């Protein structure tokens, strides 16, 4: 899973990236401190793996992970080449979802590229640049397609779809606000439209506002209202706090969060939102060699999950022996769970559930 961290200059993008990945990207108080996208790989926290490792006496734990891309700050006019315009737009095409950092705090020592903090204007500025970029791409295709469709009737569905998407974009709305059929989704995927990508808005607040999840922050309320209109997610994070947490050990981190009255870190909240937004779940494998988490799309069937481990396992899939994480933990071992009849044999049509602990049987 690749997440691109975007936003206007000086809203906290690189600070958040550093805190998430401890990668030491430059975080400076001037525009365009980030030019080439920094990339960091982050383990997805999963407390279940430690428990499974203890049960199986595993040699190691392997977490699933997320790649974060710290993409250069965008400014108004990027679609026309302003700032790092075209470079920003090409970098953002590579990611699965957009993490849009929005400044929701006042601090006279941190300059704002537009002179005043206004999250609604900031979001609209970036969204419009993405819309303009998509419109330009669609117009180029339509210029050829309208002529071709007259001679080739099979192109008519694509023509109708692009005209429908263009109408929405011209209203200033993202392409993802459209309800598309399965067939339309297949067609539109070929265009890698920026406004089709799901978005998580990160409302970057002060340490004080982080304590109550920004409930009293009027700027946060406006960000949430905007996100709801396009079915996007909002996560309230203090990048300043995340920066401090990133330098602590796991035990120190838990104490620090408790002192602040927080249940979980911003990273944990962001990952949960990412999974929800992209429709992802994790299944688990465990044994003496390793305990491991694997990320799949919700709705994936057992053979597809097996293929996540190795393509041969999907091709030669026979069955999957499955037990829920909770049932395995309650019995304390696979042997005890098997005696109680809690391990099920599932076939090719079984739809995987989050927390399934699996052993796949296959023959190649």
Buried (B, 14 or more C-beta within 10 A) or exposed (E): BEBBBBBBBBBBBBBBBBBBBEBEBEBEEEBBBBEEBBBBEBBBBBEBBEBBBEBBEBEEBBBBBBBBBBBBBBBBBBBEEBBBBBBBBEBBEBBBBBBBBBBBBEEEEEEBBBEEBBBEEBBBBBBBBBBBBBBEBBEEBBEEBEEEBEEEEEBEBBBEBBEBBBEBBEEEBBBBBBEBEEEBEEBBEEBEBBBBBBBBBBBBBBEEBBBEBBEEBEBBBBBBEBBEEBEBBBBBBBBBBBBBBBEEEEEEBBEBBEEBEBEEBBBBBBBBBBBEBBEBBBBBBBBEEBBBBBBBEBEBBBBBBBBBBEEEBBEBBBBBBBBBBEBBBEBEEBEEBEEEEBBBEBEEEBEBEBBBBBBBEBEE
